[in-house]
Amino acid sequence: MRAVFMGTPDFAVPTLEKLIEAEYKIVAVVTQPDRRRGRGKKIKPSPVKECALQHGVPVLQPEKLDRTFVNQLGELQPDVIIVVAYGKLLPPEILNLPRFGCLNVHASLLPKYRGAAPIHRAIINGEKESGVSIMLLDEGMDTGPVFSQKKVAIPDSMTAGELHDLLAVEGAQLLVETLEKLPGGLQPKPQNDAEASYAPLLTKEDEYLNWAEGAADIVNRIRGMNPWPGAYTIYENKRLKIYGAEQFPFTVNDAVPGTVVEINDRGFVVMAGDHNGVLVTEVQMQGKQRMSAPAFLRGCHLSPGVCLGREEEQEDV
């Protein structure tokens, strides 16, 4: 089976590697053009491009999916196009090109969490399970019929990064299993649109910790933003990102949400809006490295009574 692979970020790499390991004929890898990345803003190739070059697979990096590129794909005569977090919607000319269509590895149990950030949103919303879906792409946003799915549990402590890595591996395996069945006439099943939910791109506002929310919701947001982009609060007019936290029983009912109410050997406890505590265990002060909360406390003057939050929200109580 001749395949074209389209993908860009780390999430797509395990699938490409699995296809190569399974000895599929990858006639080309299509990925986004090299972009400026990281703190130094140096031009770097995508993780998928790096993987393809390591395995000697030809790489295409079109700026636009125009007629010239469609003709280039047609000359490759792919039986199937595999799409994993490529970064652009495909036009009908590409969707209808291969014999078996364009298959997508999506990081949710469709029709739940259609869209760009299914992993983050599932954790933020406190879901207890997630999974991957192998879908036949159509012109909609993750609306195509589904060939196969694999469920995974989400433990209470799992972060978005950990779920990302798990689903990347599970999706790669499920895709290969699905491809093996295609020549035998495997047919996808339509999604139930009435059960659909959406996972839009993260915004700056999503990163901000609102201490007026309940402790469980705050902890879920911290988990859902770990390792990227990081949930934050404000301390001494600087961003304090919080990467590790858990619910912590507390009995002070008159503290303002966002108030530090306890310092202990694991970190510091912040009052949430439901009068439960959030134990913060790992942080990163603006301009500094990530560190444990106890290490952070040794170098600052954070103490009970300090109120965290946006500058206009801060006060001593």
C-alpha positions in Angstrom: 0.0 0.0 0.0 1.4 3.4 -1.1 0.9 6.0 1.6 1.5 9.7 2.0 1.9 10.9 5.6 0.8 14.4 6.6 1.7 15.6 10.1 3.7 18.2 11.9 4.1 18.1 15.8 5.5 15.5 18.2 2.1 13.8 18.5 2.4 12.7 14.9 5.9 11.1 15.2 4.9 7.8 16.8 2.4 7.1 13.9 5.0 7.8 11.2 7.5 5.6 13.0 5.0 2.8 13.4 4.2 3.0 9.6 7.8 2.8 8.7 8.3 -0.1 11.2 5.4 -1.9 9.6 7.1 -1.5 6.2 4.4 0.6 4.6 5.6 2.3 1.4 5.7 5.9 2.6 6.2 7.7 -0.7 6.3 11.2 0.9 5.9 13.0 4.1 4.0 16.4 4.0 4.6 18.8 6.9 4.4 22.5 7.7 7.3 24.7 6.5 10.1 25.3 8.9 9.2 27.9 11.5 10.8 30.0 14.1 10.5 28.1 17.4 11.7 28.3 21.0 13.1 31.2 23.0 15.8 31.9 20.4 13.2 32.1 17.6 15.5 30.1 15.4 14.2 28.5 12.2 13.7 24.8 13.0 12.1 21.9 11.1 9.0 20.2 12.5 9.4 17.0 14.6 7.8 15.1 11.7 10.3 16.4 9.2 13.2 15.5 11.5 11.8 11.9 11.8 11.3 11.6 8.0 14.8 12.7 7.2 16.2 10.3 9.7 14.5 7.5 7.8 15.3 8.8 4.3 11.7 9.6 3.4 11.1 12.4 1.0 9.6 15.6 2.6 7.3 18.1 1.0 6.6 21.4 2.8 4.0 23.4 0.8 3.0 26.9 1.9 -0.4 26.4 0.3 -2.4 23.3 -0.6 -3.0 24.7 -4.1 -3.4 23.0 -7.5 0.3 22.7 -8.0 0.6 20.7 -4.8 -2.4 18.6 -5.6 -0.9 17.7 -8.9 2.3 16.8 -7.1 0.4 14.5 -4.7 -1.4 12.9 -7.7 1.9 12.0 -9.3 2.8 10.0 -6.2 -0.3 7.8 -6.7 -1.0 7.2 -3.0 -3.5 4.5 -2.0 -4.1 6.3 1.3 -3.2 9.6 2.9 -2.6 9.5 6.7 -3.2 12.7 8.5 -2.1 13.3 12.1 -2.2 16.9 13.4 -1.0 18.3 10.1 -2.3 21.8 10.9 -4.6 22.6 7.9 -7.9 21.4 6.6 -7.6 19.5 3.4 -9.5 20.6 0.3 -11.8 18.2 -1.5 -9.2 17.7 -4.3 -6.9 16.0 -1.8 -9.6 14.2 0.2 -10.8 12.5 -3.0 -7.4 11.7 -4.3 -6.4 8.3 -2.7 -8.2 5.0 -3.3 -8.9 4.5 0.4 -9.3 8.1 1.3 -7.6 10.2 3.9 -7.4 8.7 7.4 -7.0 10.8 10.4 -5.7 9.9 13.9 -7.8 12.2 16.3 -7.0 12.3 20.0 -10.6 11.9 21.4 -13.5 9.5 21.3 -15.4 11.2 18.5 -17.9 12.8 18.3 -16.7 14.2 21.7 -14.0 16.9 21.6 -13.9 17.7 17.9 -11.4 20.5 17.2 -7.8 21.6 17.9 -7.3 20.9 21.6 -9.0 17.7 22.6 -6.3 16.5 25.0 -6.1 19.8 27.0 -9.9 20.2 27.1 -10.5 16.6 28.3 -8.2 17.1 31.3 -9.5 20.6 32.1 -13.1 19.3 32.1 -12.2 16.5 34.5 -12.9 13.6 32.1 -12.3 10.2 33.5 -11.6 8.6 30.1 -10.4 9.7 26.6 -9.1 7.8 23.6 -8.2 7.9 19.9 -10.3 7.7 16.8 -9.3 6.6 13.3 -11.6 8.7 11.1 -12.2 9.1 7.3 -11.7 12.8 6.7 -14.4 14.8 5.1 -14.7 18.6 4.6 -15.9 19.3 8.1 -14.0 19.8 11.3 -13.5 16.2 12.6 -17.0 15.2 11.3 -16.1 12.2 9.2 -17.2 8.6 9.8 -15.1 6.6 12.2 -13.3 3.3 11.5 -12.1 2.4 14.9 -11.6 3.7 18.5 -9.5 2.9 21.5 -10.4 4.1 25.0 -8.0 4.9 27.8 -8.5 5.9 31.4 -7.5 9.3 32.8 -6.2 8.9 36.3 -6.8 11.9 38.6 -3.2 12.9 38.6 -2.6 12.6 34.8 -1.4 15.7 33.0 -2.1 16.8 29.4 1.5 15.9 28.5 1.1 12.4 29.9 -2.2 11.9 28.1 -0.7 13.3 24.9 2.2 10.8 25.0 -0.1 7.9 25.7 -2.6 8.7 22.9 0.2 9.3 20.4 1.4 5.7 21.0 -2.2 4.2 21.1 -3.2 6.1 18.0 -0.2 4.8 16.1 -1.0 1.2 16.9 -4.7 1.6 16.2 -4.0 3.2 12.8 -1.8 0.3 11.7 -4.4 -2.2 12.8 -7.1 -0.3 10.9 -5.0 -0.1 7.7 -4.5 -3.8 7.7 -8.3 -4.2 7.5 -8.9 -1.6 4.7 -8.3 -3.9 1.7 -10.8 -6.3 3.2 -13.6 -3.8 2.9 -13.6 -2.2 6.4 -16.3 0.5 6.4 -16.5 3.5 8.8 -19.5 4.4 10.8 -21.1 7.9 10.8 -20.8 10.0 13.9 -23.8 11.0 15.9 -23.8 14.8 15.5 -26.2 15.2 18.4 -23.5 13.9 20.8 -20.8 16.2 19.5 -18.8 18.5 21.7 -15.9 20.8 20.7 -12.4 21.5 21.9 -11.4 24.9 20.6 -7.9 26.3 20.5 -6.5 27.4 23.9 -6.6 31.1 24.6 -4.6 33.3 26.9 -7.6 33.5 29.2 -7.6 29.7 29.5 -4.2 29.9 31.1 -5.3 32.1 34.0 -6.2 30.5 37.3 -9.4 31.9 38.7 -9.2 31.1 42.4 -13.0 31.7 42.8 -13.6 28.4 41.0 -13.8 25.1 43.0 -10.6 23.3 44.0 -11.3 20.4 41.7 -11.7 22.7 38.7 -8.5 24.6 39.5 -6.5 21.4 39.8 -7.9 20.1 36.6 -6.9 23.3 34.8 -3.4 23.1 36.1 -3.2 19.4 34.9 -4.7 20.4 31.6 -2.1 23.1 31.0 0.9 21.0 32.0 3.5 21.1 30.4 2.2 23.6 27.8 1.3 26.5 28.0 1.2 26.3 31.8 -1.5 27.7 34.1 -0.6 30.8 36.0 -1.5 33.2 38.7 0.1 36.5 39.7 2.5 37.0 42.6 4.4 40.2 43.3 3.2 41.5 39.9 4.8 38.6 38.0 3.4 35.5 36.5 3.8 32.4 38.7 3.1 29.3 36.6 1.8 26.3 38.5 2.5 22.8 37.2 1.8 20.6 40.2 -1.2 20.8 42.5 -3.8 18.6 44.2 -6.9 19.1 46.3 -6.2 19.7 50.0 -8.8 19.5 52.8 -8.9 22.7 54.8 -11.3 24.2 57.3 -10.8 28.0 57.0 -14.1 29.2 55.6 -13.6 33.0 55.7 -10.5 33.3 53.6 -10.7 35.2 50.3 -10.2 32.9 47.3 -6.6 33.0 46.2 -5.3 33.5 49.7 -2.3 31.4 50.9 -3.6 29.7 54.0 -0.8 27.2 54.8 2.9 26.5 54.2 4.0 22.9 54.7 6.8 20.5 53.7 5.2 19.8 50.3 4.5 23.4 49.2 1.8 25.9 49.9 -2.0 25.8 50.2 -4.3 28.3 48.4 -7.9 28.8 49.2 -10.4 28.0 46.4 -13.8 29.5 45.8 -15.6 26.4 47.3 -13.5 26.8 50.6 -11.4 23.8 49.8 -7.6 24.1 49.5 -5.3 23.6 46.5 -1.9 22.3 47.5 0.7 23.7 45.1 3.7 21.4 44.6 5.5 22.7 41.5 5.9 26.2 40.1 7.9 28.4 37.8 8.3 32.1 38.5 8.5 34.4 35.5 12.0 34.4 34.2 13.0 31.4 36.3 13.3 27.6 36.0 10.6 25.1 37.0 11.1 23.9 40.5 9.4 22.2 43.4 7.2 24.5 45.6 9.4 23.9 48.6 12.5 25.1 46.7 10.6 28.1 45.5 9.5 28.9 49.1 13.1 28.9 50.2 13.9 31.8 47.9 10.9 34.0 48.4 8.8 35.6 51.2 5.4 33.9 50.4 3.5 33.4 53.6 0.0 32.8 54.8 -2.2 35.8 54.2 -0.8 36.7 50.8 -3.5 36.7 48.1 -2.5 35.5 44.6 -4.2 36.7 41.4 -4.3 39.5 38.9 -2.8 42.8 40.2 -6.1 44.4 40.7 -7.3 41.3 42.7 -4.4 41.1 45.1 -4.7 42.1 48.7 -3.4 41.1 52.1 -6.0 39.5 54.3 
